Amino acid sequence: MSPTHTGVTTTPRCRIRDILDRIGDKWTVLVIVELTDGPRRFRQIQHGVDGISQRMLTLTLRRLERDGLVQRTVYPTVPAQVDYRLTATGASLTDLLHDMAAWSRTHQHNIETARHHYDATHPDSDIR
């Protein structure tokens, strides 16, 4: 399917690709999933998202806040407490992520079979 048919274009006026890049990012998806059950502090998110570095979590949260998907709240305590929660827009992604996970579970075996077949018929391929 061409980009024209999907509504994903490369024109400066169309930012759909930019948005899809953001929400399709590995860390973005995992952070949103981690925030699905409610507000979390930075360390809670970091512990819940296996493999994410402090720097990558900071960048991901800032980008999500900038995009209006996450709200950062600083509480006037000593030391200051900060939590992160999904905005209504961010929360609206959770149904899509659940659907994608369900699709992945449904088709996991077919994809694994196709990969094994491809790898067997293309032994010199470097796309693994």
C-alpha positions as CSV (number, residue, x, y, z in Angstrom):
1,M,0.0,0.0,0.0
2,S,1.4,3.4,-0.9
3,P,1.8,6.2,1.6
4,T,-0.9,8.1,-0.3
5,H,-3.4,5.4,0.4
6,T,-2.6,5.3,4.1
7,G,-2.7,9.0,4.6
8,V,1.0,9.0,5.6
9,T,2.8,11.5,3.4
10,T,6.1,13.3,3.5
11,T,4.8,16.8,2.9
12,P,5.7,19.4,5.5
13,R,2.0,20.0,6.2
14,C,1.4,16.4,7.2
15,R,2.8,15.4,10.6
16,I,1.3,11.9,10.7
17,R,4.6,10.2,10.1
18,D,6.2,12.2,13.0
19,I,3.4,11.1,15.3
20,L,3.6,7.5,14.1
21,D,7.4,7.6,14.7
22,R,6.7,8.8,18.3
23,I,4.0,6.3,19.2
24,G,5.7,3.5,17.4
25,D,8.9,3.9,19.3
26,K,9.8,0.9,21.5
27,W,10.4,3.0,24.7
28,T,7.2,5.1,24.1
29,V,5.0,2.0,24.0
30,L,6.6,0.5,27.1
31,V,6.3,3.7,29.1
32,I,2.7,4.2,28.1
33,V,1.9,0.6,29.1
34,E,3.7,1.2,32.4
35,L,1.5,4.3,33.0
36,T,-1.8,2.6,32.1
37,D,-2.5,1.6,35.7
38,G,-2.1,5.2,37.0
39,P,0.5,7.7,38.0
40,R,4.1,6.6,38.6
41,R,7.2,8.2,39.9
42,F,10.3,8.2,37.7
43,R,12.0,5.3,39.5
44,Q,8.8,3.2,39.4
45,I,8.6,3.7,35.6
46,Q,12.3,2.8,35.3
47,H,11.9,-0.4,37.3
48,G,8.8,-1.3,35.3
49,V,10.4,-0.8,31.8
50,D,13.1,-3.4,31.6
51,G,16.3,-2.2,30.0
52,I,15.6,1.5,29.7
53,S,18.4,3.8,30.8
54,Q,17.8,6.9,33.0
55,R,18.7,9.1,30.0
56,M,16.4,7.3,27.6
57,L,13.5,7.4,30.1
58,T,14.1,11.1,30.7
59,L,14.1,11.8,26.9
60,T,11.0,9.6,26.4
61,L,9.0,11.3,29.2
62,R,10.0,14.7,27.9
63,R,8.9,13.9,24.4
64,L,5.6,12.4,25.6
65,E,5.0,15.5,27.8
66,R,5.7,17.7,24.8
67,D,3.3,15.8,22.7
68,G,0.6,16.0,25.3
69,L,0.5,12.3,26.0
70,V,1.9,12.5,29.5
71,Q,1.4,15.0,32.3
72,R,4.3,15.7,34.7
73,T,3.3,17.0,38.1
74,V,5.8,18.4,40.6
75,Y,4.6,18.5,44.2
76,P,5.9,21.2,46.5
77,T,7.6,18.9,49.0
78,V,11.2,18.7,50.2
79,P,12.6,16.9,48.3
80,A,10.3,17.7,45.4
81,Q,8.2,14.7,44.3
82,V,7.3,14.3,40.7
83,D,4.9,11.9,39.1
84,Y,3.9,11.1,35.6
85,R,0.4,10.2,34.3
86,L,-1.2,9.7,31.0
87,T,-3.3,12.5,29.7
88,A,-6.7,11.8,28.1
89,T,-4.9,11.7,24.7
90,G,-2.3,9.3,26.1
91,A,-4.9,7.1,27.7
92,S,-6.7,6.8,24.4
93,L,-3.7,4.9,23.0
94,T,-4.1,2.1,25.5
95,D,-6.9,0.4,23.7
96,L,-4.8,0.4,20.5
97,L,-1.8,-1.0,22.3
98,H,-4.0,-3.8,23.8
99,D,-5.3,-4.5,20.3
100,M,-1.8,-4.7,18.9
101,A,-0.7,-7.0,21.7
102,A,-3.7,-9.3,21.0
103,W,-2.9,-9.3,17.3
104,S,0.7,-10.2,18.1
105,R,-0.4,-13.1,20.3
106,T,-2.9,-14.3,17.7
107,H,-0.3,-14.2,14.8
108,Q,2.9,-15.0,16.8
109,H,3.1,-18.6,15.5
110,N,2.5,-17.6,11.9
111,I,5.2,-15.0,12.1
112,E,7.7,-17.3,13.7
113,T,7.0,-19.9,11.1
114,A,7.5,-17.4,8.3
115,R,10.8,-16.2,9.8
116,H,12.1,-19.7,10.0
117,H,11.1,-20.4,6.4
118,Y,12.7,-17.2,5.2
119,D,15.9,-17.8,7.2
120,A,16.1,-21.4,5.8
121,T,15.6,-20.2,2.2
122,H,17.9,-17.1,2.5
123,P,20.9,-18.3,4.6
124,D,23.0,-15.3,3.6
125,S,20.5,-12.7,4.7
126,D,21.7,-10.2,7.2
127,I,18.3,-8.9,8.4
128,R,17.9,-11.1,11.5
